[in-house]
Amino acid sequence: MMLRAFGNSLLALFALDALLTLLLGLSGALPVLQGIASAAVILLCPLAALVMVFSRRLPVAVFGPVVLFTLWATLGAMPLPLWLPAGRLFSVLGVVQLAVAAGAAVLWLRAEEDDRPLSWGARAGRAGGLLLGTPAIVVVYAVASAAVGIQSATAGFVGLGLEGVWVAHRTYARDDQAVHLIGMIHIGDAERYPALFAGIPEQDALVLAEGVTDTAAAVAQGGTELQYGSVAAALDLSQQAAVESLTDIPVRYADVDMSDFSTETVWLIGRLGRMMDAADRAAFFAQYQALSVELAARPELTDQLFADILDLRNAHLIGELDAALSAFAVVVVPWGAYHLPEVATAVESRGFALVAEERVVLIPYAVLAGAVVGAGG
């Protein structure tokens, strides 16, 4: 009876979480309640998996899909975030979860209670599959999702290789002019950044650098300037140095000012800055969780943020690029990799063709592994 009650409770919570997720996607309502229901399901699913190892009373056909869906959704529900905005993503997840819940409920109602004990061999096989298979599945899924997501979002300007996280330096040519698009990551191995600029002709060349100014100290009034130093230090890496220290080519900053952003974006950047500057991991994750709940309830904040930090800045950069091409033979654009797909399209639309690509590993796996081992010790 206890296992039957446990199964009923898990399926009821799973269905409730599905309804609240759908409601959150459609209207942004009840984000805290949805978070609580989701957390309860996440906590119960490992227990259900353990029970399925040792007993037939929770049928794998019923609860296996529930556990697998919860694991998939908890790990990011890839590849759906690549295709769907936040609001629609929650709606789709809610619909899929409702379908899983309905199917599990039907099978659960039809299932007869099976008291036959599992053989020790069956228990050992299930336990081995759970203990060995689950971590392997999680690792493979996480790595594959990260690789696909990063390369899709950056149009291949960033990727995961055998040695580490690499960025691309692409050269485009038109007649006697060249444009160099360099995907940048704001944290990495400090000694590797200069290699991104190696081989670029310095004569009649200009670097269009990234860097939002804040002349009115707008962020400082409601938060903290966004820096990556603490995150980089935790990973035994360095925050990207100023472009002027990486190349001898003259540099012109081609970014916007914070005053060009909406007030919502300025506020959100301040919140992100405080989070990145958290005193310890506990404070970081507490702020991250609080901000995630707020953004889930107000998806328009995320939409406005991307409109400002991507669309607005890209439009400004492309205008600066056109101006530079009217005066220089070589223009170098070392910007965050998420900006470069749109910039590359603009470059190609102006008659430039891709003639070369080089990749530089900025975040070696060996360094990350050392940071993890050091943190654990």
C-alpha positions as CSV (number, residue, x, y, z in Angstrom):
1,M,0.0,0.0,0.0
2,M,2.8,2.4,0.8
3,L,4.4,2.0,-2.6
4,R,1.0,2.4,-4.3
5,A,0.5,5.7,-2.4
6,F,4.0,6.8,-3.3
7,G,3.3,6.1,-7.0
8,N,0.0,8.0,-6.8
9,S,1.8,11.0,-5.1
10,L,4.6,11.1,-7.7
11,L,2.2,11.0,-10.7
12,A,-0.1,13.6,-9.1
13,L,2.9,15.9,-8.5
14,F,4.2,15.2,-12.0
15,A,0.9,16.1,-13.5
16,L,0.6,19.2,-11.3
17,D,4.1,20.3,-12.3
18,A,3.1,19.8,-16.0
19,L,-0.1,22.0,-15.6
20,L,1.9,24.8,-13.8
21,T,4.7,24.7,-16.4
22,L,2.1,25.1,-19.1
23,L,0.4,27.9,-17.2
24,L,3.8,29.6,-16.7
25,G,4.5,29.4,-20.4
26,L,1.1,30.8,-21.4
27,S,0.8,33.6,-18.9
28,G,3.8,33.7,-16.6
29,A,1.6,32.9,-13.6
30,L,2.6,31.2,-10.4
31,P,6.3,30.8,-11.0
32,V,7.1,30.1,-7.3
33,L,4.4,27.3,-7.1
34,Q,5.7,25.8,-10.3
35,G,9.3,25.8,-8.9
36,I,8.1,24.1,-5.7
37,A,6.2,21.4,-7.7
38,S,9.2,20.9,-10.0
39,A,11.6,20.6,-7.1
40,A,9.3,18.0,-5.4
41,V,9.3,15.9,-8.6
42,I,13.0,16.1,-8.9
43,L,13.5,14.9,-5.3
44,L,11.1,12.0,-5.7
45,C,12.3,10.7,-9.0
46,P,15.6,9.3,-7.7
47,L,13.7,7.5,-5.0
48,A,11.4,6.0,-7.6
49,A,14.4,4.9,-9.6
50,L,15.8,3.1,-6.6
51,V,12.5,1.4,-5.9
52,M,12.3,0.2,-9.5
53,V,15.6,-1.5,-9.0
54,F,14.4,-3.7,-6.2
55,S,10.7,-4.1,-6.7
56,R,8.1,-4.7,-9.4
57,R,5.5,-2.6,-7.6
58,L,6.6,0.5,-9.4
59,P,6.6,-0.7,-13.1
60,V,9.4,0.5,-15.2
61,A,6.9,1.0,-18.1
62,V,4.9,3.4,-15.9
63,F,7.6,5.4,-14.0
64,G,10.6,5.0,-16.3
65,P,9.3,7.7,-18.7
66,V,8.5,10.0,-15.8
67,V,12.0,9.7,-14.4
68,L,13.6,10.1,-17.8
69,F,11.5,13.1,-18.7
70,T,12.4,14.7,-15.4
71,L,16.1,14.1,-15.9
72,W,15.9,15.5,-19.5
73,A,14.0,18.6,-18.4
74,T,16.3,19.2,-15.4
75,L,19.4,19.0,-17.7
76,G,18.0,21.7,-20.0
77,A,15.6,19.9,-22.3
78,M,17.9,20.1,-25.2
79,P,17.6,20.8,-28.1
80,L,14.3,22.6,-27.5
81,P,15.9,25.8,-26.1
82,L,17.7,26.2,-29.5
83,W,14.4,26.5,-31.3
84,L,12.0,28.1,-28.8
85,P,11.9,31.3,-26.9
86,A,11.5,31.1,-23.1
87,G,7.7,31.5,-22.9
88,R,7.0,29.0,-25.7
89,L,9.6,26.6,-24.3
90,F,7.7,26.3,-21.0
91,S,4.4,25.8,-23.0
92,V,5.8,23.0,-25.1
93,L,7.4,21.4,-22.1
94,G,4.1,21.6,-20.2
95,V,2.3,19.9,-23.1
96,V,4.9,17.1,-23.5
97,Q,4.9,16.6,-19.7
98,L,1.1,16.4,-19.6
99,A,1.2,13.7,-22.3
100,V,3.8,11.7,-20.4
101,A,1.7,12.1,-17.2
102,A,-1.5,11.0,-19.0
103,G,0.2,7.9,-20.5
104,A,1.7,7.0,-17.2
105,A,-1.6,7.4,-15.4
106,V,-3.4,5.2,-17.8
107,L,-0.8,2.4,-17.5
108,W,-0.7,2.8,-13.7
109,L,-4.5,2.4,-13.4
110,R,-4.4,-0.7,-15.6
111,A,-1.4,-2.2,-13.9
112,E,-2.1,-5.0,-11.4
113,E,0.0,-5.0,-8.3
114,D,2.9,-7.4,-8.7
115,D,4.3,-8.8,-5.5
116,R,6.7,-11.3,-7.1
117,P,10.2,-10.6,-5.9
118,L,12.8,-9.8,-8.4
119,S,15.7,-12.3,-8.7
120,W,19.1,-11.2,-7.3
121,G,20.4,-11.3,-10.9
122,A,17.6,-8.9,-12.1
123,R,18.3,-6.6,-9.1
124,A,22.0,-6.6,-9.8
125,G,21.4,-5.8,-13.5
126,R,19.0,-3.0,-12.7
127,A,21.3,-1.6,-10.0
128,G,24.3,-1.7,-12.3
129,G,22.4,0.0,-15.1
130,L,21.3,2.7,-12.7
131,L,24.7,3.3,-11.1
132,L,26.8,3.1,-14.3
133,G,24.3,4.0,-17.0
134,T,22.8,7.2,-15.4
135,P,26.1,9.1,-15.0
136,A,27.3,8.0,-18.4
137,I,24.0,9.2,-20.0
138,V,24.1,12.5,-18.1
139,V,27.7,13.2,-19.1
140,V,27.2,12.3,-22.8
141,Y,24.0,14.2,-23.0
142,A,25.5,17.3,-21.2
143,V,28.5,17.4,-23.5
144,A,26.5,16.8,-26.7
145,S,24.0,19.4,-25.7
146,A,26.6,21.9,-24.9
147,A,28.5,21.3,-28.1
148,V,25.3,21.5,-30.3
149,G,24.0,24.5,-28.4
150,I,27.2,26.5,-28.5
151,Q,28.0,25.8,-32.1
152,S,24.4,26.5,-33.2
153,A,24.1,29.8,-31.3
154,T,27.5,31.1,-32.6
155,A,27.3,29.6,-36.1
156,G,30.5,27.7,-35.4
157,F,32.6,30.6,-34.0
158,V,32.9,28.6,-30.7
159,G,33.0,24.8,-30.3
160,L,34.1,21.9,-28.1
161,G,37.1,20.1,-29.4
162,L,39.2,17.2,-28.1
163,E,41.6,19.6,-26.2
164,G,39.2,22.2,-25.0
165,V,36.8,25.0,-25.9
166,W,38.0,26.7,-29.1
167,V,37.1,29.9,-30.9
168,A,37.3,30.6,-34.7
169,H,39.2,33.3,-36.5
170,R,37.7,33.7,-39.9
171,T,39.1,35.7,-42.7
172,Y,36.9,37.2,-45.4
173,A,38.3,38.9,-48.6
174,R,36.9,41.3,-51.2
175,D,39.3,42.6,-53.9
176,D,42.2,44.0,-51.8
177,Q,40.3,44.3,-48.5
178,A,40.0,41.8,-45.7
179,V,37.8,41.4,-42.7
180,H,38.9,39.2,-39.8
181,L,36.1,38.0,-37.5
182,I,37.4,36.6,-34.2
183,G,35.1,34.9,-31.8
184,M,35.9,35.9,-28.3
185,I,35.2,34.3,-24.9
186,H,35.6,36.6,-22.0
187,I,37.4,34.1,-19.8
188,G,40.2,31.8,-21.0
189,D,43.9,31.0,-20.8
190,A,45.6,34.4,-20.9
191,E,48.6,33.1,-22.8
192,R,46.4,31.9,-25.7
193,Y,44.6,35.1,-26.5
194,P,47.4,36.7,-28.6
195,A,47.4,33.7,-30.9
196,L,44.0,34.9,-32.2
197,F,45.7,38.0,-33.8
198,A,48.8,36.2,-35.2
199,G,49.4,36.7,-38.9
200,I,47.0,39.7,-39.4
201,P,48.7,42.4,-41.4
202,E,49.3,45.5,-39.3
203,Q,49.6,48.0,-42.2
204,D,46.4,50.0,-43.1
205,A,44.5,47.9,-40.4
206,L,42.1,48.8,-37.7
207,V,40.6,46.8,-34.8
208,L,36.9,47.4,-33.9
209,A,36.9,46.5,-30.3
210,E,34.0,45.5,-28.0
211,G,33.2,47.3,-24.8
212,V,30.1,49.0,-23.6
213,T,30.8,52.3,-21.9
214,D,28.8,53.6,-19.0
215,T,29.4,57.4,-19.0
216,A,26.5,58.1,-16.6
217,A,27.4,55.2,-14.3
218,A,23.9,53.8,-14.8
219,V,24.7,50.3,-13.7
220,A,26.5,51.4,-10.6
221,Q,23.3,53.1,-9.4
222,G,21.4,49.9,-9.3
223,G,23.9,47.1,-9.2
224,T,27.4,46.1,-10.0
225,E,29.4,46.4,-13.3
226,L,29.4,43.0,-15.0
227,Q,32.9,41.4,-14.6
228,Y,34.1,37.9,-15.1
229,G,37.2,37.9,-12.9
230,S,35.8,35.9,-10.0
231,V,34.4,33.2,-12.3
232,A,37.6,33.0,-14.2
233,A,39.6,32.7,-11.0
234,A,37.4,29.9,-9.8
235,L,38.3,28.0,-13.0
236,D,42.0,28.8,-12.9
237,L,41.6,31.0,-16.0
238,S,41.8,34.7,-16.6
239,Q,39.4,37.4,-17.6
240,Q,40.0,38.6,-21.2
241,A,42.6,41.4,-21.3
242,A,42.0,44.6,-23.1
243,V,42.4,44.2,-26.9
244,E,45.2,46.8,-27.0
245,S,47.4,44.4,-25.0
246,L,46.9,41.6,-27.5
247,T,47.8,43.3,-30.7
248,D,49.8,46.2,-32.1
249,I,47.1,47.1,-34.6
250,P,45.4,50.4,-33.7
251,V,42.1,49.9,-31.8
252,R,38.9,51.8,-32.1
253,Y,36.0,51.0,-29.7
254,A,32.9,50.4,-31.8
255,D,30.3,49.7,-29.1
256,V,27.4,51.5,-27.6
257,D,26.9,53.3,-24.2
258,M,24.8,51.9,-21.4
259,S,22.5,54.9,-21.8
260,D,21.4,53.4,-25.2
261,F,19.9,50.4,-23.3
262,S,16.4,50.2,-21.9
263,T,16.1,50.7,-18.1
264,E,15.1,47.0,-17.8
265,T,18.4,45.9,-19.4
266,V,20.4,48.2,-17.2
267,W,18.7,46.8,-14.1
268,L,19.3,43.2,-15.3
269,I,22.9,43.8,-16.1
270,G,23.3,45.2,-12.5
271,R,21.7,42.0,-11.1
272,L,24.0,39.8,-13.2
273,G,27.0,41.8,-12.0
274,R,26.1,41.3,-8.4
275,M,25.6,37.6,-9.1
276,M,29.0,37.3,-10.8
277,D,30.6,39.2,-7.9
278,A,29.1,36.9,-5.2
279,A,31.3,36.2,-2.3
280,D,31.1,32.4,-2.5
281,R,29.3,29.7,-4.5
282,A,26.4,29.5,-2.1
283,A,25.7,33.2,-2.6
284,F,26.1,32.8,-6.4
285,F,23.6,30.0,-6.7
286,A,21.1,31.7,-4.3
287,Q,21.2,34.8,-6.5
288,Y,21.1,32.7,-9.7
289,Q,18.0,30.8,-8.5
290,A,16.2,34.0,-7.4
291,L,16.9,35.6,-10.8
292,S,15.9,32.5,-12.7
293,V,12.5,32.5,-11.0
294,E,12.0,36.2,-11.8
295,L,13.0,35.8,-15.4
296,A,10.7,32.8,-15.9
297,A,7.8,35.0,-14.6
298,R,8.8,37.9,-16.8
299,P,10.1,36.5,-20.1
300,E,9.9,40.0,-21.6
301,L,13.0,41.0,-19.6
302,T,15.0,38.3,-21.4
303,D,13.6,39.4,-24.8
304,Q,14.5,43.1,-24.1
305,L,18.0,42.1,-22.8
306,F,18.8,40.2,-26.1
307,A,17.3,43.0,-28.1
308,D,19.8,45.4,-26.5
309,I,22.9,43.4,-26.0
310,L,22.7,41.7,-29.3
311,D,20.5,43.4,-31.9
312,L,21.2,47.0,-30.9
313,R,24.9,46.5,-30.5
314,N,25.2,44.4,-33.7
315,A,23.5,47.2,-35.7
316,H,25.9,49.7,-34.3
317,L,28.9,47.5,-34.9
318,I,27.9,46.9,-38.6
319,G,27.6,50.7,-39.1
320,E,31.1,51.1,-37.6
321,L,32.4,48.3,-39.9
322,D,31.0,50.1,-43.0
323,A,32.8,53.3,-41.9
324,A,36.1,51.4,-41.3
325,L,35.9,49.6,-44.6
326,S,35.7,53.0,-46.4
327,A,39.1,54.0,-44.9
328,F,41.1,50.8,-44.1
329,A,42.2,47.7,-46.1
330,V,42.1,45.4,-43.1
331,V,39.4,45.5,-40.4
332,V,39.5,43.2,-37.4
333,V,36.4,42.4,-35.3
334,P,37.3,40.5,-32.1
335,W,33.8,40.4,-30.5
336,G,31.9,38.0,-28.4
337,A,31.1,34.9,-30.5
338,Y,27.3,35.4,-30.1
339,H,27.5,38.6,-32.0
340,L,29.4,37.2,-35.0
341,P,26.7,35.2,-36.9
342,E,24.8,38.4,-37.8
343,V,28.1,40.3,-38.5
344,A,29.3,37.5,-40.7
345,T,26.1,37.6,-42.7
346,A,26.5,41.4,-43.1
347,V,30.1,41.0,-44.2
348,E,29.1,38.4,-46.9
349,S,26.3,40.5,-48.1
350,R,28.8,43.2,-48.9
351,G,30.6,41.0,-51.3
352,F,33.2,39.4,-49.0
353,A,33.9,35.7,-49.2
354,L,35.3,33.3,-46.5
355,V,38.9,32.4,-47.5
356,A,40.4,31.0,-44.3
357,E,39.5,29.8,-40.8
358,E,41.8,29.0,-37.8
359,R,40.8,27.7,-34.4
360,V,42.5,28.5,-31.1
361,V,41.7,26.7,-27.9
362,L,41.1,29.3,-25.2
363,I,39.8,27.0,-22.4
364,P,41.8,23.7,-22.1
365,Y,39.9,20.9,-20.5
366,A,43.1,20.1,-18.5
367,V,42.9,23.5,-16.8
368,L,39.2,23.0,-15.9
369,A,39.9,19.5,-14.6
370,G,42.7,20.9,-12.4
371,A,40.3,23.6,-11.1
372,V,37.7,21.0,-10.2
373,V,40.2,18.8,-8.5
374,G,41.6,21.7,-6.6
375,A,38.1,22.8,-5.4
376,G,37.4,19.3,-4.3
377,G,40.6,19.0,-2.3
